[in-house]
Amino acid sequence: MTQAMQKIQDQFEVQKERCLSCAYCWKELPKVFKSHPVHTYAYVHNQPKTDLEKNLCQKVLETCPAQAIVKIT
């Protein structure tokens, strides 16, 4: 697998139409997730860079109450 392919696989996004804006993701991992300042959904502010951040993102993805966080493949 090339480095570019690995980078794409390690990216996350929030499906805004599913997001409940419950604050779970941005409280758990504020370096990655933020609350949209106008609309009622979260978004990925910065993609995770370290293995720790990637693992935490995966945990947040798996435990998101709305199942609104997805991995880009």
C-alpha positions as CSV (number, residue, x, y, z in Angstrom):
1,M,0.0,0.0,0.0
2,T,1.4,3.4,-0.9
3,Q,1.7,6.2,1.5
4,A,-1.0,8.2,-0.3
5,M,-3.4,5.3,0.0
6,Q,-2.6,4.9,3.7
7,K,-3.3,8.6,4.2
8,I,-6.7,8.4,2.6
9,Q,-7.6,5.4,4.7
10,D,-6.8,7.2,7.9
11,Q,-9.2,10.1,7.2
12,F,-12.4,10.6,9.1
13,E,-15.5,12.7,8.4
14,V,-18.8,13.6,10.1
15,Q,-22.0,13.0,8.2
16,K,-23.7,16.2,9.1
17,E,-27.1,15.0,8.3
18,R,-26.8,12.3,11.0
19,C,-25.0,14.3,13.6
20,L,-27.0,15.2,16.7
21,S,-24.5,17.8,17.9
22,C,-24.3,16.0,21.2
23,A,-20.7,17.3,21.8
24,Y,-19.3,13.8,22.4
25,C,-16.7,13.8,19.7
26,W,-15.3,17.3,20.2
27,K,-15.2,16.7,24.0
28,E,-13.3,13.4,23.5
29,L,-10.9,14.6,20.9
30,P,-10.9,18.4,20.5
31,K,-7.8,18.4,18.3
32,V,-9.7,16.6,15.6
33,F,-13.4,17.5,16.0
34,K,-15.1,20.8,16.4
35,S,-18.7,22.1,16.6
36,H,-19.8,24.1,13.6
37,P,-20.2,27.7,14.7
38,V,-23.5,28.3,13.0
39,H,-25.1,24.9,12.2
40,T,-25.9,22.1,14.6
41,Y,-23.3,19.5,13.7
42,A,-19.7,18.6,14.3
43,Y,-17.0,18.5,11.7
44,V,-13.4,17.3,11.4
45,H,-11.2,20.3,12.0
46,N,-7.9,18.4,11.6
47,Q,-7.4,14.8,10.5
48,P,-5.6,12.7,13.1
49,K,-1.9,12.6,12.7
50,T,-0.5,10.4,15.3
51,D,-1.3,6.7,16.0
52,L,-2.8,7.7,19.3
53,E,-5.1,10.3,17.6
54,K,-6.1,7.7,15.0
55,N,-6.9,5.1,17.7
56,L,-8.9,7.7,19.6
57,C,-10.8,8.7,16.4
58,Q,-11.6,5.0,15.8
59,K,-13.0,4.8,19.4
60,V,-15.1,7.9,18.9
61,L,-16.4,6.5,15.6
62,E,-17.4,3.3,17.3
63,T,-19.1,5.0,20.2
64,C,-20.8,8.0,18.5
65,P,-24.4,8.0,19.6
66,A,-25.7,9.0,16.1
67,Q,-23.2,6.8,14.2
68,A,-22.3,10.0,12.3
69,I,-18.6,9.5,12.1
70,V,-17.2,7.5,9.2
71,K,-13.8,6.5,7.9
72,I,-13.1,7.6,4.3
73,T,-12.0,4.6,2.2
